[in-house]
Amino acid sequence: MERPPATFEVNGAAIRTRRKELGMELAECAAAAGISRPYLDQLELGHRRHPRPPIYAALRTALRVTDDRLLATEDKPSKE
């Protein structure tokens, strides 16, 4: 049985973009996710990038996200 990751690497810009799409203030979103405003700010700015699964799940719920758009993705060179 495969264990879930200890943390998720998130894309801070994607978090901020989605929050703004919903018209949420930083403090409002943090409260909805059950985290502090400074912690959410650090995630959005990329100073912190690895929340634990419960925090990642709470962010997804607060931001009404059902896919993986909040996760960081690796830029892979295109094959031409």
C-alpha positions as a Markdown table, in Angstrom:
| # | Residue | x | y | z |
|---|---|---|---|---|
| 1 | Met | 0.0 | 0.0 | 0.0 |
| 2 | Glu | 1.4 | 3.4 | -1.0 |
| 3 | Arg | 1.7 | 6.0 | 1.7 |
| 4 | Pro | 0.6 | 9.6 | 1.0 |
| 5 | Pro | 3.3 | 12.2 | 0.7 |
| 6 | Ala | 4.4 | 13.9 | 3.9 |
| 7 | Thr | 4.0 | 17.3 | 2.3 |
| 8 | Phe | 2.8 | 18.7 | -1.0 |
| 9 | Glu | 4.8 | 21.2 | -3.0 |
| 10 | Val | 2.5 | 24.1 | -3.9 |
| 11 | Asn | 2.6 | 26.9 | -6.4 |
| 12 | Gly | 2.1 | 30.1 | -4.5 |
| 13 | Ala | 1.1 | 32.1 | -7.6 |
| 14 | Ala | -1.6 | 29.6 | -8.3 |
| 15 | Ile | -3.0 | 30.0 | -4.8 |
| 16 | Arg | -3.0 | 33.8 | -5.0 |
| 17 | Thr | -4.6 | 33.7 | -8.5 |
| 18 | Arg | -7.4 | 31.4 | -7.4 |
| 19 | Arg | -8.0 | 33.5 | -4.2 |
| 20 | Lys | -8.3 | 36.6 | -6.2 |
| 21 | Glu | -10.6 | 34.9 | -8.7 |
| 22 | Leu | -12.9 | 34.2 | -5.8 |
| 23 | Gly | -12.6 | 37.8 | -4.6 |
| 24 | Met | -11.3 | 36.7 | -1.2 |
| 25 | Glu | -9.0 | 38.8 | 1.0 |
| 26 | Leu | -5.9 | 37.1 | 2.4 |
| 27 | Ala | -7.3 | 37.0 | 6.0 |
| 28 | Glu | -10.7 | 35.7 | 4.8 |
| 29 | Cys | -9.0 | 32.8 | 2.8 |
| 30 | Ala | -6.7 | 32.0 | 5.7 |
| 31 | Ala | -9.6 | 31.8 | 8.1 |
| 32 | Ala | -11.6 | 29.6 | 5.8 |
| 33 | Ala | -8.6 | 27.2 | 5.5 |
| 34 | Gly | -8.0 | 27.3 | 9.3 |
| 35 | Ile | -4.4 | 28.7 | 8.9 |
| 36 | Ser | -2.9 | 32.0 | 9.9 |
| 37 | Arg | -2.8 | 35.0 | 7.5 |
| 38 | Pro | 1.0 | 35.2 | 7.7 |
| 39 | Tyr | 1.3 | 31.4 | 6.8 |
| 40 | Leu | -0.9 | 31.9 | 3.8 |
| 41 | Asp | 1.1 | 34.9 | 2.8 |
| 42 | Gln | 4.3 | 32.9 | 3.0 |
| 43 | Leu | 2.8 | 30.2 | 0.8 |
| 44 | Glu | 1.6 | 32.7 | -1.8 |
| 45 | Leu | 5.0 | 34.4 | -1.9 |
| 46 | Gly | 6.9 | 31.1 | -2.2 |
| 47 | His | 8.7 | 31.5 | 1.1 |
| 48 | Arg | 7.1 | 28.3 | 2.3 |
| 49 | Arg | 6.2 | 25.7 | -0.3 |
| 50 | His | 5.5 | 22.4 | 1.5 |
| 51 | Pro | 2.3 | 22.3 | 3.5 |
| 52 | Arg | 1.3 | 19.0 | 5.1 |
| 53 | Pro | -1.7 | 17.1 | 3.6 |
| 54 | Pro | -4.3 | 18.5 | 6.1 |
| 55 | Ile | -3.4 | 22.1 | 5.3 |
| 56 | Tyr | -3.2 | 21.4 | 1.5 |
| 57 | Ala | -6.7 | 19.8 | 1.7 |
| 58 | Ala | -8.0 | 22.8 | 3.7 |
| 59 | Leu | -6.6 | 25.2 | 1.1 |
| 60 | Arg | -8.3 | 23.2 | -1.7 |
| 61 | Thr | -11.6 | 23.3 | 0.1 |
| 62 | Ala | -11.3 | 27.1 | 1.0 |
| 63 | Leu | -10.4 | 27.8 | -2.7 |
| 64 | Arg | -13.0 | 25.4 | -4.1 |
| 65 | Val | -10.4 | 23.5 | -6.1 |
| 66 | Thr | -11.0 | 19.9 | -7.1 |
| 67 | Asp | -8.0 | 19.4 | -9.3 |
| 68 | Asp | -4.2 | 19.7 | -8.8 |
| 69 | Arg | -3.8 | 23.3 | -10.1 |
| 70 | Leu | -2.4 | 24.5 | -6.7 |
| 71 | Leu | 0.6 | 22.0 | -7.0 |
| 72 | Ala | 3.9 | 23.1 | -8.3 |
| 73 | Thr | 4.8 | 21.6 | -11.6 |
| 74 | Glu | 8.2 | 21.1 | -13.1 |
| 75 | Asp | 9.0 | 22.9 | -16.3 |
| 76 | Lys | 10.0 | 20.2 | -18.7 |
| 77 | Pro | 11.8 | 21.1 | -21.9 |
| 78 | Ser | 9.8 | 20.4 | -25.0 |
| 79 | Lys | 10.9 | 17.7 | -27.4 |
| 80 | Glu | 11.2 | 19.1 | -30.9 |
